Amino acid sequence: MKIEKQIKKGLSTTLSIFVGKKDIEKKLEVKLEDLKSKVSLKGFRPGKVPPSVIKKQFGKAIYGEVIDDLLRETSQKAIKEKQIKIAGQPKIDLKSFGEGKDLSFQLYVESIPEIKLKPLKDFKATEYSIKINEKLIDKKLTEISKNHKSFKDKSINENAKIGDQIIFDYSATIDKKKFEGSEGKGIQIELGKDLFLKGFDEQLVGSKSNQVKKIFSTLPSNHPNKELANKKTLFECKIIKIKKPSETIINDEFAKQMGAKDLTDLKKLISDQISSQYKQALLSITKKEILDQIEKTHNFDLPDNLVQNEISAISSNLKDEDKVKFKKQNEKIAKSRIKLGLVLNELGEKNNLKVEEIEIKNEIQKQVKGMPGQEKLIYDYYQKNPMATQSIRGALYEEKIINFIKSKITLMKKELNTQDADRMISKLNDSKEPEANIVNKAKNKTSKSKK
């Protein structure tokens, strides 16, 4: 292999590469020899097919494979020899090739710019915490108590009304015929919520304990058995018991029913839950402060192919007229993402930050714990979708870099009440451009080409 010419313009480099026909012939001979043990042809014992016969039978296909191998190998060698840190996938333009000919081609590559990192000690950001108001906790307690009503038995002579809990057995028919799922025992519903079948609850209003009530209703259009969908159905309901709501007293006993030790513990759990709900959004505000400073203080040329690829990704779901309408906006977003990704990736590499396999496994395990009963489904998903695992790696890597930056900058502490936090989060959401995994994007687009 010879690099006959190198033209450099900004981040773009063009290499003119030449491979002599003798080198191609040697590669071809090695390939044919390798195929001897694999090819099976009538009239020859396994492993004894002469290379000349293999070449006659499969010559064009084998030559194509040899050229593909040479293009890949020589491209990688040329990039390594010229010490180019490439961005994205190189492009190849074949100039001369064919059996008995030399191979000549041009290799177009874009390189990662030299990034001079700014001192992190010059950056400032605010780390926010949330102060939970006692009134908010009490409000949440009231909501919980309303969603966990207590009921007490009504007397036999009292009629059922909206808000009551009714317990019944039913036997249902369609055109006087039974069907799968036509029997139900101990069904429990709260009248007025209409959660059983549409219009079912109101027909039970006025019923009494031990009464048999006939209810006409229509099975839902999304019934699992399509033959039963939208069918008019007669339900014969035997009323077992009617209960009326009783006042829920928020005390230690109620707290124990909710899984807490006592009322104080329940209030603490509610406070922690509210804090947790705000935590991620407040972390995003701090992250944005950091990323805004990084983008503002770092200036360098961006690889055009990475920018164009990112614009394509952003615009992929847009109509043609919207692609034109939002062209400048999408270009700005793409450049921002690529710049931030390259800077953060440089920070990660310079400081030897890595994501270990155990960290990915732990993150998947968190998801498993959050979805009990679906463990196999989650594990299978990640085994069958390497890109999903790669996405986790990218998110963890980015989080690790952001945490590293936080440890080096001036980080001021500020406590917010929920009203101020809500205003800041709303403002962030209004102005936010999706930037999750921006490091992973840059890392993928630079590392793919190294393989």
Wavefront OBJ file of the C-alpha trace (Angstrom):
o trace
v 0.000 0.000 0.000
v 1.191 3.502 -0.865
v -0.362 6.826 0.036
v 0.348 8.800 -3.102
v -1.237 12.089 -2.075
v -2.722 13.822 0.953
v -4.913 16.926 0.683
v -6.009 18.601 3.915
v -8.640 21.315 4.161
v -9.877 22.253 7.605
v -11.093 19.041 9.249
v -11.389 17.238 5.877
v -8.585 15.041 4.564
v -8.379 13.259 1.200
v -5.906 10.380 0.847
v -5.071 8.854 -2.552
v -4.182 5.193 -1.919
v -2.576 2.673 -4.282
v -2.357 -1.131 -3.893
v -0.320 -3.043 -6.519
v -1.810 -5.987 -8.419
v 0.882 -8.303 -6.992
v -0.334 -7.603 -3.470
v -3.904 -8.253 -4.613
v -2.843 -11.587 -6.160
v -1.190 -12.647 -2.895
v -4.392 -11.861 -0.984
v -6.378 -13.806 -3.562
v -4.103 -16.865 -3.203
v -4.465 -16.789 0.596
v -8.262 -16.550 0.241
v -8.378 -19.481 -2.210
v -6.185 -21.610 0.045
v -8.451 -20.821 2.990
v -11.531 -21.843 1.001
v -10.054 -25.260 0.126
v -11.150 -26.749 3.450
v -14.583 -25.166 3.263
v -15.725 -25.705 -0.329
v -17.476 -28.939 -1.297
v -17.671 -29.731 -5.031
v -18.873 -32.839 -6.804
v -16.001 -35.047 -7.932
v -13.553 -33.825 -5.257
v -12.897 -35.054 -1.739
v -13.530 -32.511 1.057
v -10.511 -30.212 1.409
v -8.994 -31.391 -1.905
v -10.598 -28.960 -4.348
v -7.739 -27.277 -6.315
v -7.579 -23.453 -5.946
v -7.775 -23.107 -9.727
v -11.129 -24.919 -9.767
v -12.449 -22.780 -6.885
v -11.316 -19.658 -8.722
v -13.068 -20.770 -11.907
v -16.315 -21.469 -10.053
v -16.398 -18.528 -7.641
v -13.773 -16.127 -9.025
v -15.819 -12.919 -9.216
v -17.345 -13.304 -5.739
v -13.948 -14.148 -4.192
v -12.274 -11.201 -5.938
v -15.030 -8.905 -4.604
v -14.424 -10.147 -1.042
v -10.663 -9.630 -1.413
v -11.160 -6.048 -2.642
v -13.598 -5.329 0.228
v -11.046 -6.687 2.740
v -8.248 -4.643 1.161
v -10.294 -1.427 1.162
v -11.062 -1.866 4.852
v -7.532 -2.897 5.876
v -5.684 -0.260 3.851
v -8.105 2.487 4.926
v -7.532 1.648 8.593
v -3.774 1.441 8.044
v -3.676 4.798 6.218
v -5.721 6.508 8.936
v -3.429 5.075 11.611
v -0.293 6.000 9.668
v -1.443 9.610 9.255
v -2.611 9.693 12.904
v -6.072 10.969 11.997
v -8.679 10.838 14.749
v -11.664 10.402 12.491
v -15.233 11.605 12.963
v -17.886 9.346 11.488
v -17.548 6.871 8.646
v -14.906 7.517 5.934
v -16.024 7.627 2.282
v -14.307 5.683 -0.492
v -14.152 6.619 -4.176
v -12.777 3.782 -6.342
v -10.622 5.015 -9.234
v -9.160 1.806 -10.636
v -9.762 -1.898 -9.897
v -10.421 -5.204 -11.646
v -8.867 -8.642 -12.022
v -5.251 -8.277 -13.113
v -5.257 -4.536 -12.324
v -3.871 -2.324 -9.574
v -6.285 -0.944 -6.975
v -6.468 2.831 -6.719
v -8.938 4.777 -4.597
v -9.452 8.013 -2.691
v -10.345 8.027 0.988
v -12.289 11.009 2.314
v -12.222 11.459 6.094
v -13.247 14.131 8.557
v -11.254 14.407 11.740
v -12.127 15.286 15.302
v -10.955 18.843 16.010
v -8.296 19.533 18.587
v -10.182 20.542 21.703
v -8.463 22.767 24.233
v -10.368 22.227 27.445
v -11.039 25.266 29.598
v -10.074 25.042 33.294
v -13.040 23.681 35.240
v -12.189 25.826 38.244
v -13.473 28.843 36.288
v -16.995 27.402 36.036
v -19.807 28.050 38.515
v -23.174 26.362 38.964
v -25.912 26.041 41.552
v -26.949 22.800 43.210
v -30.585 22.969 44.288
v -32.430 21.245 47.101
v -36.137 21.419 47.869
v -37.870 22.558 51.045
v -41.151 20.714 51.538
v -43.886 22.800 53.125
v -45.933 21.139 55.897
v -49.138 22.257 54.133
v -48.108 20.341 51.001
v -47.549 17.188 53.063
v -50.993 17.594 54.671
v -52.537 18.089 51.224
v -50.919 14.873 50.003
v -52.131 13.062 53.132
v -55.692 14.184 52.392
v -55.397 12.970 48.787
v -54.113 9.596 49.979
v -56.973 9.270 52.472
v -59.519 10.016 49.715
v -57.992 7.337 47.510
v -58.050 4.824 50.370
v -61.579 5.215 51.650
v -62.925 3.290 54.589
v -66.365 1.669 54.252
v -68.810 0.295 56.831
v -71.764 -2.037 56.284
v -75.173 -0.603 55.506
v -78.280 -2.210 57.021
v -80.277 -4.674 54.895
v -83.035 -2.107 54.299
v -80.753 0.727 53.133
v -80.550 1.375 49.405
v -77.277 1.671 47.495
v -76.335 5.156 46.270
v -73.481 6.831 44.424
v -70.299 6.637 46.506
v -71.282 3.365 48.177
v -69.253 0.199 47.787
v -71.247 -2.766 46.507
v -70.206 -6.430 46.550
v -72.018 -8.876 44.252
v -71.929 -12.131 42.285
v -73.123 -12.195 38.700
v -74.237 -14.600 35.997
v -74.322 -13.152 32.463
v -75.856 -14.245 29.150
v -75.828 -13.053 25.536
v -79.008 -14.021 23.651
v -79.827 -16.283 26.641
v -76.523 -18.164 26.180
v -73.572 -18.443 28.548
v -70.080 -17.465 27.367
v -66.509 -17.632 28.604
v -66.175 -15.312 31.602
v -69.923 -15.087 32.159
v -69.650 -15.865 35.891
v -68.211 -13.598 38.586
v -67.929 -13.940 42.357
v -67.326 -11.292 45.011
v -67.059 -8.413 42.525
v -66.419 -5.175 44.406
v -67.073 -1.740 42.887
v -67.553 1.807 44.105
v -70.697 3.238 42.558
v -70.099 6.318 40.445
v -66.617 5.449 39.272
v -68.010 3.458 36.321
v -64.986 1.143 36.256
v -66.816 -2.142 35.574
v -68.834 -1.465 32.406
v -70.172 1.829 31.103
v -73.621 2.550 32.552
v -73.412 -0.469 34.935
v -73.069 1.497 38.173
v -76.185 3.654 37.788
v -78.373 0.556 37.342
v -77.226 -0.715 40.749
v -78.263 2.509 42.484
v -81.263 1.796 44.734
v -80.506 -1.905 45.167
v -80.452 -3.636 48.591
v -78.509 -6.471 50.189
v -79.677 -10.006 49.180
v -81.566 -8.586 46.201
v -81.173 -10.030 42.679
v -80.858 -7.217 40.179
v -80.995 -7.516 36.374
v -78.532 -5.230 34.601
v -78.324 -4.671 30.848
v -74.962 -3.542 29.492
v -72.724 -3.776 26.410
v -69.367 -5.547 26.443
v -66.441 -3.274 25.457
v -65.184 -2.980 21.875
v -61.696 -4.086 23.004
v -62.940 -7.305 24.642
v -60.209 -10.030 24.468
v -62.688 -12.299 22.674
v -63.483 -10.364 19.481
v -66.705 -12.336 18.976
v -68.044 -10.860 22.227
v -67.034 -7.240 21.518
v -69.948 -4.750 21.570
v -72.456 -7.499 22.443
v -75.532 -6.576 24.523
v -75.417 -8.621 27.710
v -77.821 -9.405 30.540
v -76.236 -9.611 34.007
v -78.153 -11.184 36.897
v -76.482 -9.715 39.980
v -76.911 -11.153 43.469
v -76.157 -8.298 45.893
v -74.044 -9.691 48.736
v -73.315 -6.537 50.712
v -73.580 -2.761 50.475
v -71.167 -0.482 52.324
v -71.178 3.272 52.794
v -68.064 5.428 53.042
v -66.952 6.337 56.529
v -64.738 9.225 57.500
v -61.054 8.363 57.236
v -59.201 9.489 60.322
v -55.594 10.343 59.552
v -53.770 8.886 62.537
v -51.141 6.289 63.420
v -53.558 3.458 62.557
v -54.172 4.898 59.102
v -50.403 5.334 58.619
v -49.846 1.644 59.452
v -52.454 0.683 56.842
v -50.348 2.663 54.350
v -47.227 0.675 55.299
v -45.614 3.239 57.619
v -44.614 2.818 61.254
v -46.773 5.714 62.417
v -48.096 9.086 61.209
v -44.725 10.818 61.652
v -43.063 8.142 59.555
v -45.779 8.433 56.871
v -45.246 12.202 56.677
v -41.518 11.642 56.270
v -42.135 9.109 53.495
v -44.390 11.602 51.709
v -41.782 14.353 52.102
v -39.061 12.054 50.699
v -41.310 11.090 47.784
v -41.997 14.735 46.886
v -38.268 15.539 47.155
v -37.450 12.606 44.889
v -39.967 13.840 42.297
v -38.226 17.234 42.200
v -34.675 15.879 42.386
v -34.211 14.850 38.746
v -35.664 18.093 37.390
v -33.457 20.189 39.692
v -30.409 18.163 38.639
v -31.318 18.973 35.026
v -31.306 22.698 35.854
v -27.790 22.406 37.324
v -26.689 20.355 34.330
v -28.014 22.979 31.920
v -26.067 25.717 33.759
v -22.893 23.655 33.305
v -23.543 22.761 29.654
v -24.384 26.367 28.744
v -21.003 27.508 30.102
v -19.151 24.682 28.341
v -20.766 25.548 25.017
v -20.123 29.273 25.436
v -16.449 28.932 26.411
v -15.346 26.338 23.817
v -14.990 27.305 20.174
v -13.707 25.035 17.409
v -14.667 23.806 13.950
v -17.195 20.967 13.885
v -17.004 17.933 11.560
v -19.627 18.659 8.921
v -20.629 15.012 8.500
v -21.485 14.697 12.220
v -23.542 17.893 12.072
v -25.400 16.772 8.937
v -26.097 13.348 10.435
v -27.468 14.982 13.566
v -29.678 17.324 11.528
v -31.033 14.272 9.676
v -31.784 12.547 12.996
v -33.570 15.641 14.361
v -35.584 16.095 11.150
v -36.345 12.426 10.511
v -39.993 12.643 11.597
v -40.708 16.067 10.090
v -42.639 16.760 6.922
v -40.631 18.238 4.030
v -42.110 21.722 4.552
v -41.242 21.606 8.271
v -37.674 20.542 7.474
v -37.337 23.770 5.492
v -39.206 25.839 8.104
v -37.053 24.638 11.015
v -33.790 24.278 9.077
v -31.845 27.000 10.950
v -33.246 25.959 14.323
v -32.372 22.290 13.763
v -28.890 23.191 12.531
v -28.306 25.216 15.699
v -29.498 22.316 17.892
v -27.339 19.827 15.953
v -24.200 21.975 16.285
v -24.849 22.441 19.994
v -25.239 18.701 20.582
v -22.135 17.777 18.587
v -20.007 20.450 20.274
v -21.120 19.456 23.772
v -20.703 15.769 22.983
v -17.138 16.275 21.748
v -16.116 18.432 24.720
v -17.651 16.104 27.308
v -16.162 13.066 25.582
v -12.736 14.765 25.622
v -13.170 15.441 29.350
v -14.085 11.805 29.935
v -11.096 10.473 27.979
v -8.590 12.937 29.468
v -9.686 11.990 32.995
v -9.921 8.254 32.267
v -13.625 8.046 33.123
v -15.205 4.714 32.205
v -18.452 2.824 32.677
v -17.895 -0.682 34.021
v -20.106 -3.611 33.025
v -21.242 -4.007 36.650
v -22.641 -0.458 36.554
v -24.759 -1.314 33.498
v -25.977 -4.511 35.184
v -26.901 -2.539 38.312
v -28.873 -0.023 36.233
v -30.796 -2.821 34.517
v -31.380 -4.384 37.940
v -32.989 -1.123 39.109
v -35.441 -1.355 36.233
v -36.167 -4.984 37.115
v -36.961 -4.046 40.732
v -39.296 -1.309 39.511
v -41.288 -3.769 37.373
v -41.952 -6.884 39.505
v -43.158 -9.883 37.551
v -41.582 -8.690 34.296
v -37.982 -9.612 35.070
v -37.561 -12.046 32.152
v -39.128 -9.572 29.731
v -36.611 -6.852 30.702
v -33.566 -9.139 30.618
v -34.615 -10.537 27.211
v -35.098 -7.016 25.873
v -31.540 -5.944 26.704
v -30.045 -9.224 25.457
v -31.803 -8.841 22.095
v -31.245 -5.075 21.779
v -27.550 -4.127 22.100
v -28.405 -0.508 21.239
v -30.611 -0.317 24.351
v -27.660 -1.434 26.487
v -25.453 1.067 24.648
v -27.971 3.788 25.488
v -27.672 2.923 29.203
v -23.872 3.022 28.904
v -24.050 6.457 27.252
v -26.387 7.860 29.904
v -24.181 6.530 32.735
v -21.032 7.857 31.037
v -22.562 11.297 30.621
v -23.751 11.306 34.246
v -20.245 10.322 35.370
v -18.674 13.190 33.396
v -21.207 15.727 34.741
v -20.538 14.538 38.317
v -16.782 14.835 37.683
v -17.279 18.419 36.473
v -19.343 19.205 39.581
v -16.497 17.979 41.771
v -14.079 20.465 40.126
v -16.180 23.632 39.769
v -17.516 26.145 42.255
v -20.856 24.634 43.230
v -23.168 26.902 45.204
v -25.990 25.448 47.312
v -29.511 26.838 47.173
v -32.727 25.654 48.811
v -35.984 26.279 46.943
v -39.589 26.103 48.007
v -41.877 24.089 45.740
v -43.399 27.202 44.095
v -39.992 28.553 43.015
v -38.905 25.072 41.933
v -42.058 24.692 39.816
v -41.377 28.022 38.087
v -37.766 27.084 37.314
v -38.716 23.617 36.063
v -41.452 25.089 33.863
v -38.971 27.582 32.421
v -36.457 24.789 31.788
v -39.062 22.645 30.014
v -40.133 25.568 27.803
v -36.573 26.197 26.607
v -35.213 22.679 26.755
v -33.688 20.947 23.762
v -33.338 17.169 24.147
v -29.695 16.466 24.951
v -29.723 13.073 26.645
v -26.822 10.851 25.679
v -25.032 13.663 23.811
v -21.713 12.126 24.851
v -22.805 8.742 23.592
v -23.744 10.274 20.224
v -20.291 11.804 19.784
v -18.539 8.716 21.116
v -20.462 6.385 18.788
v -19.804 8.511 15.737
v -16.081 8.634 16.414
v -15.546 5.086 17.692
v -17.439 3.245 14.930
v -14.869 4.356 12.431
v -11.998 3.006 14.530
v -13.248 -0.570 14.366
l 1 2 3 4 5 6 7 8 9 10 11 12 13 14 15 16 17 18 19 20 21 22 23 24 25 26 27 28 29 30 31 32 33 34 35 36 37 38 39 40 41 42 43 44 45 46 47 48 49 50 51 52 53 54 55 56 57 58 59 60 61 62 63 64 65 66 67 68 69 70 71 72 73 74 75 76 77 78 79 80 81 82 83 84 85 86 87 88 89 90 91 92 93 94 95 96 97 98 99 100 101 102 103 104 105 106 107 108 109 110 111 112 113 114 115 116 117 118 119 120 121 122 123 124 125 126 127 128 129 130 131 132 133 134 135 136 137 138 139 140 141 142 143 144 145 146 147 148 149 150 151 152 153 154 155 156 157 158 159 160 161 162 163 164 165 166 167 168 169 170 171 172 173 174 175 176 177 178 179 180 181 182 183 184 185 186 187 188 189 190 191 192 193 194 195 196 197 198 199 200 201 202 203 204 205 206 207 208 209 210 211 212 213 214 215 216 217 218 219 220 221 222 223 224 225 226 227 228 229 230 231 232 233 234 235 236 237 238 239 240 241 242 243 244 245 246 247 248 249 250 251 252 253 254 255 256 257 258 259 260 261 262 263 264 265 266 267 268 269 270 271 272 273 274 275 276 277 278 279 280 281 282 283 284 285 286 287 288 289 290 291 292 293 294 295 296 297 298 299 300 301 302 303 304 305 306 307 308 309 310 311 312 313 314 315 316 317 318 319 320 321 322 323 324 325 326 327 328 329 330 331 332 333 334 335 336 337 338 339 340 341 342 343 344 345 346 347 348 349 350 351 352 353 354 355 356 357 358 359 360 361 362 363 364 365 366 367 368 369 370 371 372 373 374 375 376 377 378 379 380 381 382 383 384 385 386 387 388 389 390 391 392 393 394 395 396 397 398 399 400 401 402 403 404 405 406 407 408 409 410 411 412 413 414 415 416 417 418 419 420 421 422 423 424 425 426 427 428 429 430 431 432 433 434 435 436 437 438 439 440 441 442 443 444 445 446 447 448 449 450 451
